[in-house]
Amino acid sequence: MQPHFISKFKTLGLICLFTSLAGVVYQLIDQDRLDRKSVLIGFPLGLAFGLLELFLFPKAKTHFRQWSFTGILVIKSLLYTTVIYAVTVAVAAIDGLFRGRTIGELLALVTSSKQLILVVYTLAIYSLLVLFLQINHLLGQGVLWKFIMGRYHKPREEERIFMFLDMKSSTTIAEQLGHVRFYTLLNEIFHEISEPVLQTGAEIYQYVGDEVVLTWQVEHGLKNSNCLKSFFMFQENLLRNSDHYLRNFGVKPVFKAGLHFGKVVSAQIGDLKREIVYNGDVLNTTSRIQDQCNKYGRDCLVSEQLMNRLEQKNGFRWERIDKVLLRGKETEVELYSVINIQPASRVPD
Protein backbone atom coordinates (compact mmCIF):
# COMPACT_ATOMS: atom_id res chain seq x y z
CA MET A 1 0.00 0.00 0.00
CA GLN A 2 1.27 3.49 -0.87
CA PRO A 3 2.59 5.64 2.03
CA HIS A 4 -0.08 8.35 1.67
CA PHE A 5 -2.88 5.79 1.99
CA ILE A 6 -1.26 4.28 5.08
CA SER A 7 -0.99 7.78 6.58
CA LYS A 8 -4.64 8.55 5.74
CA PHE A 9 -5.92 5.32 7.31
CA LYS A 10 -3.88 5.99 10.46
CA THR A 11 -5.40 9.48 10.64
CA LEU A 12 -8.87 8.00 10.03
CA GLY A 13 -8.35 5.60 12.93
CA LEU A 14 -7.30 8.45 15.25
CA ILE A 15 -10.35 10.50 14.19
CA CYS A 16 -12.71 7.58 14.93
CA LEU A 17 -11.03 7.05 18.31
CA PHE A 18 -11.40 10.76 19.15
CA THR A 19 -15.09 10.91 18.16
CA SER A 20 -15.80 7.69 20.05
CA LEU A 21 -14.27 9.23 23.19
CA ALA A 22 -16.28 12.40 22.52
CA GLY A 23 -19.41 10.21 22.39
CA VAL A 24 -18.49 8.69 25.75
CA VAL A 25 -18.06 12.19 27.28
CA TYR A 26 -21.40 13.34 25.84
CA GLN A 27 -23.32 10.37 27.26
CA LEU A 28 -21.67 10.68 30.68
CA ILE A 29 -22.64 14.37 30.86
CA ASP A 30 -26.13 13.88 29.40
CA GLN A 31 -27.19 10.64 31.06
CA ASP A 32 -24.64 10.07 33.82
CA ARG A 33 -24.16 6.50 32.60
CA LEU A 34 -22.31 4.64 29.92
CA ASP A 35 -23.35 1.96 27.43
CA ARG A 36 -22.76 0.92 23.83
CA LYS A 37 -24.77 3.86 22.46
CA SER A 38 -21.95 6.38 23.00
CA VAL A 39 -19.51 4.47 20.79
CA LEU A 40 -22.36 3.45 18.48
CA ILE A 41 -22.88 7.14 17.67
CA GLY A 42 -19.30 8.43 18.00
CA PHE A 43 -17.59 5.89 15.75
CA PRO A 44 -19.77 6.31 12.61
CA LEU A 45 -19.73 10.09 13.01
CA GLY A 46 -15.92 9.98 13.03
CA LEU A 47 -15.87 7.56 10.13
CA ALA A 48 -18.15 9.82 8.05
CA PHE A 49 -16.07 12.90 8.87
CA GLY A 50 -12.77 11.14 8.10
CA LEU A 51 -13.97 9.76 4.77
CA LEU A 52 -15.15 13.23 3.71
CA GLU A 53 -12.08 15.18 4.89
CA LEU A 54 -9.39 12.67 3.95
CA PHE A 55 -10.75 11.03 0.81
CA LEU A 56 -13.64 12.97 -0.78
CA PHE A 57 -12.63 16.62 -0.38
CA PRO A 58 -9.00 16.10 -1.55
CA LYS A 59 -10.38 14.50 -4.74
CA ALA A 60 -12.58 17.55 -5.30
CA LYS A 61 -9.95 20.16 -4.38
CA THR A 62 -9.49 21.28 -8.00
CA HIS A 63 -13.18 22.28 -8.05
CA PHE A 64 -12.92 24.18 -4.75
CA ARG A 65 -9.56 25.86 -5.43
CA GLN A 66 -11.19 29.10 -6.61
CA TRP A 67 -13.74 29.18 -3.79
CA SER A 68 -13.37 31.57 -0.87
CA PHE A 69 -12.77 30.28 2.64
CA THR A 70 -16.27 31.42 3.68
CA GLY A 71 -17.92 29.61 0.77
CA ILE A 72 -16.14 26.34 1.56
CA LEU A 73 -17.00 26.76 5.26
CA VAL A 74 -20.71 27.17 4.50
CA ILE A 75 -20.79 24.14 2.18
CA LYS A 76 -18.93 21.97 4.68
CA SER A 77 -21.17 23.09 7.57
CA LEU A 78 -24.33 22.22 5.64
CA LEU A 79 -22.89 18.89 4.54
CA TYR A 80 -21.70 17.97 8.02
CA THR A 81 -25.04 18.93 9.57
CA THR A 82 -26.78 16.64 7.07
CA VAL A 83 -24.33 13.82 7.83
CA ILE A 84 -24.82 14.23 11.59
CA TYR A 85 -28.60 14.08 11.27
CA ALA A 86 -28.41 11.06 8.96
CA VAL A 87 -26.04 9.12 11.23
CA THR A 88 -27.80 9.94 14.51
CA VAL A 89 -31.24 9.17 13.05
CA ALA A 90 -29.95 5.84 11.71
CA VAL A 91 -28.39 4.98 15.10
CA ALA A 92 -31.58 6.03 16.94
CA ALA A 93 -33.67 3.85 14.60
CA ILE A 94 -31.42 0.82 15.13
CA ASP A 95 -31.35 1.37 18.89
CA GLY A 96 -35.12 1.92 18.92
CA LEU A 97 -35.75 -1.41 17.20
CA PHE A 98 -33.82 -3.19 19.95
CA ARG A 99 -35.74 -1.29 22.65
CA GLY A 100 -39.14 -1.79 21.00
CA ARG A 101 -39.90 1.90 20.47
CA THR A 102 -42.70 2.99 18.15
CA ILE A 103 -42.27 5.11 15.01
CA GLY A 104 -43.88 8.06 16.81
CA GLU A 105 -41.40 7.83 19.68
CA LEU A 106 -38.50 7.74 17.24
CA LEU A 107 -39.79 10.78 15.34
CA ALA A 108 -40.20 12.69 18.60
CA LEU A 109 -36.62 11.76 19.56
CA VAL A 110 -34.97 12.90 16.31
CA THR A 111 -36.87 16.24 16.31
CA SER A 112 -36.31 17.00 20.00
CA SER A 113 -34.09 19.69 21.56
CA LYS A 114 -31.75 16.89 22.67
CA GLN A 115 -31.14 16.08 19.01
CA LEU A 116 -30.30 19.74 18.30
CA ILE A 117 -27.85 19.79 21.23
CA LEU A 118 -26.20 16.63 19.88
CA VAL A 119 -25.83 18.22 16.42
CA VAL A 120 -24.27 21.39 17.90
CA TYR A 121 -21.93 19.31 20.09
CA THR A 122 -20.85 17.18 17.12
CA LEU A 123 -20.26 20.25 14.94
CA ALA A 124 -18.02 21.63 17.72
CA ILE A 125 -16.04 18.35 17.75
CA TYR A 126 -15.81 18.49 13.95
CA SER A 127 -14.53 22.07 14.18
CA LEU A 128 -11.71 20.95 16.48
CA LEU A 129 -10.81 18.16 14.06
CA VAL A 130 -10.89 20.51 11.06
CA LEU A 131 -8.67 22.99 12.96
CA PHE A 132 -6.18 20.23 13.74
CA LEU A 133 -6.12 19.00 10.12
CA GLN A 134 -5.78 22.54 8.74
CA ILE A 135 -2.87 23.38 11.08
CA ASN A 136 -1.24 20.08 10.12
CA HIS A 137 -1.79 20.96 6.45
CA LEU A 138 -0.38 24.46 6.96
CA LEU A 139 2.77 23.28 8.75
CA GLY A 140 3.33 20.29 6.48
CA GLN A 141 2.46 16.61 6.68
CA GLY A 142 3.33 15.26 10.14
CA VAL A 143 5.03 18.44 11.41
CA LEU A 144 2.30 19.30 13.93
CA TRP A 145 2.57 15.85 15.49
CA LYS A 146 6.35 16.32 15.81
CA PHE A 147 5.74 19.61 17.63
CA ILE A 148 3.20 17.96 19.96
CA MET A 149 5.54 15.05 20.73
CA GLY A 150 8.48 17.41 21.25
CA ARG A 151 10.58 15.37 18.86
CA TYR A 152 12.77 18.31 17.87
CA HIS A 153 12.65 20.26 21.13
CA LYS A 154 16.36 19.52 21.46
CA PRO A 155 18.72 19.46 18.45
CA ARG A 156 19.30 15.97 17.06
CA GLU A 157 21.47 14.54 14.34
CA GLU A 158 19.92 12.41 11.62
CA GLU A 159 20.52 11.27 8.06
CA ARG A 160 18.24 12.67 5.39
CA ILE A 161 17.87 12.78 1.62
CA PHE A 162 17.27 16.19 0.05
CA MET A 163 16.04 17.24 -3.37
CA PHE A 164 16.27 20.81 -4.63
CA LEU A 165 13.74 21.45 -7.42
CA ASP A 166 14.02 24.60 -9.48
CA MET A 167 12.16 25.93 -12.53
CA LYS A 168 14.24 26.35 -15.67
CA SER A 169 14.36 29.85 -17.22
CA SER A 170 12.31 31.21 -14.32
CA THR A 171 13.70 34.75 -14.63
CA THR A 172 12.72 34.95 -18.32
CA ILE A 173 9.26 33.53 -17.59
CA ALA A 174 8.73 35.98 -14.69
CA GLU A 175 9.65 38.92 -16.94
CA GLN A 176 7.32 37.61 -19.64
CA LEU A 177 4.32 37.08 -17.34
CA GLY A 178 4.78 39.76 -14.70
CA HIS A 179 4.99 39.05 -10.99
CA VAL A 180 1.29 38.41 -10.30
CA ARG A 181 0.72 35.97 -13.17
CA PHE A 182 4.08 34.30 -12.51
CA TYR A 183 3.12 33.48 -8.94
CA THR A 184 -0.30 32.31 -10.11
CA LEU A 185 1.59 29.93 -12.40
CA LEU A 186 3.84 28.80 -9.53
CA ASN A 187 0.85 28.12 -7.30
CA GLU A 188 -0.71 25.88 -9.95
CA ILE A 189 2.58 24.08 -10.55
CA PHE A 190 3.16 23.45 -6.85
CA HIS A 191 -0.23 21.74 -6.70
CA GLU A 192 1.19 19.25 -9.22
CA ILE A 193 3.79 18.10 -6.72
CA SER A 194 1.32 17.22 -3.95
CA GLU A 195 0.53 13.70 -5.16
CA PRO A 196 4.17 12.71 -5.82
CA VAL A 197 5.07 13.97 -2.33
CA LEU A 198 2.29 11.95 -0.69
CA GLN A 199 2.95 8.78 -2.69
CA THR A 200 6.69 8.73 -2.01
CA GLY A 201 6.63 9.66 1.68
CA ALA A 202 8.41 12.98 1.11
CA GLU A 203 8.14 16.14 3.18
CA ILE A 204 8.05 19.63 1.69
CA TYR A 205 10.74 21.41 3.66
CA GLN A 206 10.68 24.84 2.03
CA TYR A 207 9.32 26.94 -0.81
CA VAL A 208 11.94 29.50 -1.85
CA GLY A 209 10.61 31.57 -4.74
CA ASP A 210 10.29 29.18 -7.66
CA GLU A 211 12.29 26.50 -5.84
CA VAL A 212 10.97 23.63 -3.72
CA VAL A 213 13.07 21.65 -1.26
CA LEU A 214 11.91 18.10 -0.52
CA THR A 215 13.32 15.79 2.11
CA TRP A 216 12.96 12.14 3.14
CA GLN A 217 14.03 10.04 6.05
CA VAL A 218 16.73 7.92 4.45
CA GLU A 219 14.88 4.60 4.67
CA HIS A 220 11.74 6.09 3.05
CA GLY A 221 13.63 7.87 0.28
CA LEU A 222 15.77 4.86 -0.64
CA LYS A 223 12.92 2.35 -0.59
CA ASN A 224 11.73 1.70 -4.16
CA SER A 225 13.89 4.70 -5.20
CA ASN A 226 11.11 6.96 -3.90
CA CYS A 227 13.31 10.06 -4.02
CA LEU A 228 13.76 9.60 -7.78
CA LYS A 229 10.18 8.50 -8.45
CA SER A 230 8.86 11.72 -6.92
CA PHE A 231 10.74 13.86 -9.45
CA PHE A 232 9.65 11.83 -12.46
CA MET A 233 6.04 11.69 -11.27
CA PHE A 234 6.14 15.48 -10.96
CA GLN A 235 7.70 15.69 -14.42
CA GLU A 236 4.94 13.49 -15.85
CA ASN A 237 2.26 15.71 -14.27
CA LEU A 238 3.78 18.81 -15.85
CA LEU A 239 4.01 17.10 -19.24
CA ARG A 240 0.43 15.82 -19.01
CA ASN A 241 -0.86 19.34 -18.31
CA SER A 242 1.55 21.20 -20.59
CA ASP A 243 -1.24 22.26 -22.96
CA HIS A 244 -3.07 23.90 -20.04
CA TYR A 245 0.03 25.91 -19.08
CA LEU A 246 0.73 26.86 -22.70
CA ARG A 247 -2.87 27.97 -23.22
CA ASN A 248 -3.16 29.99 -20.00
CA PHE A 249 0.40 31.25 -19.47
CA GLY A 250 2.14 30.79 -22.81
CA VAL A 251 4.86 28.53 -21.35
CA LYS A 252 5.57 24.86 -20.78
CA PRO A 253 7.24 24.73 -17.35
CA VAL A 254 10.24 22.45 -16.92
CA PHE A 255 12.04 21.74 -13.66
CA LYS A 256 15.56 20.57 -12.81
CA ALA A 257 16.56 18.64 -9.71
CA GLY A 258 19.63 17.84 -7.63
CA LEU A 259 19.69 15.02 -5.05
CA HIS A 260 22.12 14.16 -2.28
CA PHE A 261 22.01 12.77 1.25
CA GLY A 262 23.93 13.12 4.47
CA LYS A 263 23.79 14.06 8.12
CA VAL A 264 21.96 17.16 9.30
CA VAL A 265 21.18 18.70 12.66
CA SER A 266 17.42 19.10 12.98
CA ALA A 267 15.80 21.24 15.63
CA GLN A 268 12.76 23.32 16.53
CA ILE A 269 13.69 26.99 16.36
CA GLY A 270 12.03 30.33 17.04
CA ASP A 271 9.64 31.83 19.57
CA LEU A 272 6.97 34.03 17.95
CA LYS A 273 7.11 31.80 14.86
CA ARG A 274 8.36 28.27 15.29
CA GLU A 275 9.49 25.82 12.68
CA ILE A 276 11.64 22.74 12.30
CA VAL A 277 14.88 23.50 10.48
CA TYR A 278 17.71 21.37 9.09
CA ASN A 279 21.31 22.52 9.12
CA GLY A 280 24.23 20.78 7.52
CA ASP A 281 26.61 20.70 4.61
CA VAL A 282 24.30 18.32 2.73
CA LEU A 283 21.85 21.17 1.96
CA ASN A 284 24.54 23.39 0.41
CA THR A 285 25.91 20.44 -1.57
CA THR A 286 22.46 19.46 -2.89
CA SER A 287 21.74 23.05 -3.96
CA ARG A 288 25.02 23.24 -5.85
CA ILE A 289 24.44 19.85 -7.48
CA GLN A 290 21.19 21.25 -8.83
CA ASP A 291 23.09 24.29 -10.15
CA GLN A 292 25.13 21.93 -12.34
CA CYS A 293 22.01 20.89 -14.29
CA ASN A 294 22.29 23.94 -16.56
CA LYS A 295 26.01 23.44 -17.13
CA TYR A 296 25.59 19.83 -18.25
CA GLY A 297 22.16 20.20 -19.86
CA ARG A 298 20.47 17.62 -17.61
CA ASP A 299 17.15 17.60 -15.75
CA CYS A 300 18.18 15.45 -12.79
CA LEU A 301 21.63 15.03 -11.22
CA VAL A 302 22.39 12.67 -8.33
CA SER A 303 25.52 12.37 -6.21
CA GLU A 304 27.48 9.13 -6.44
CA GLN A 305 26.99 8.58 -2.69
CA LEU A 306 23.22 8.58 -3.04
CA MET A 307 23.21 6.52 -6.25
CA ASN A 308 25.23 3.77 -4.54
CA ARG A 309 22.71 3.59 -1.69
CA LEU A 310 19.62 3.18 -3.87
CA GLU A 311 18.15 -0.31 -3.59
CA GLN A 312 16.44 -0.24 -6.97
CA LYS A 313 17.94 1.14 -10.18
CA ASN A 314 15.62 -0.67 -12.62
CA GLY A 315 13.52 1.64 -14.75
CA PHE A 316 16.21 4.34 -14.81
CA ARG A 317 19.10 5.06 -17.18
CA TRP A 318 22.25 6.24 -15.44
CA GLU A 319 25.08 8.23 -16.98
CA ARG A 320 28.28 9.31 -15.29
CA ILE A 321 28.66 13.04 -15.86
CA ASP A 322 31.82 14.25 -14.19
CA LYS A 323 33.72 14.60 -10.97
CA VAL A 324 33.27 18.26 -10.07
CA LEU A 325 34.54 20.61 -7.43
CA LEU A 326 31.43 22.42 -6.28
CA ARG A 327 31.62 26.05 -5.24
CA GLY A 328 32.80 26.37 -1.64
CA LYS A 329 33.80 22.69 -1.42
CA GLU A 330 37.24 21.22 -0.83
CA THR A 331 36.56 17.72 -2.16
CA GLU A 332 35.15 16.73 -5.54
CA VAL A 333 31.72 15.17 -5.92
CA GLU A 334 30.99 12.63 -8.65
CA LEU A 335 27.71 13.33 -10.40
CA TYR A 336 25.36 11.05 -12.31
CA SER A 337 22.51 11.95 -14.61
CA VAL A 338 19.38 9.84 -14.28
CA ILE A 339 16.60 9.47 -16.84
CA ASN A 340 13.34 7.62 -16.34
CA ILE A 341 12.84 5.05 -19.13
CA GLN A 342 9.26 4.12 -18.24
CA PRO A 343 6.29 5.95 -16.71
CA ALA A 344 7.08 6.83 -13.08
CA SER A 345 3.83 5.20 -11.97
CA ARG A 346 5.09 1.89 -13.42
CA VAL A 347 8.54 1.84 -11.87
CA PRO A 348 8.52 -1.52 -10.03
CA ASP A 349 7.70 -1.31 -6.32
KAFENWO-V258824 format. One line per field, one symbol per residue. psi: psi as a letter, one per 30 degrees, with the letter a starting at -180 (. if undefined). Layout:
BEGIN
psi = ???
END
This chain:
BEGIN
psi = kkeeeeeeeeeeeeeeeeeeeeeeeeeeeefhlkafeeeeeeeeeeeeeeeeefeeeeegfeffeflleeeeeeeeeeeeeeeeeeeeeeeeeeeeeefglleeeeeeefglfeeeeeeeeeeeeeeeeeeeeeeeeefkjfeeeeeefgegekkkklklkkkjkkkkheeeeeeefleeeefeeeeeeffffeeeeefgglkjekkjbgkkjllkkeeeeekgheeeeeefeeeeeeeegeeeeeeffgljkkllkkkllaklkklklldejklklkklfeeeeeefeeffeeeghlejkkleeeeffkejfkfkkkkkdljljlkglfklkkkkkkkkglkeffkk.
END
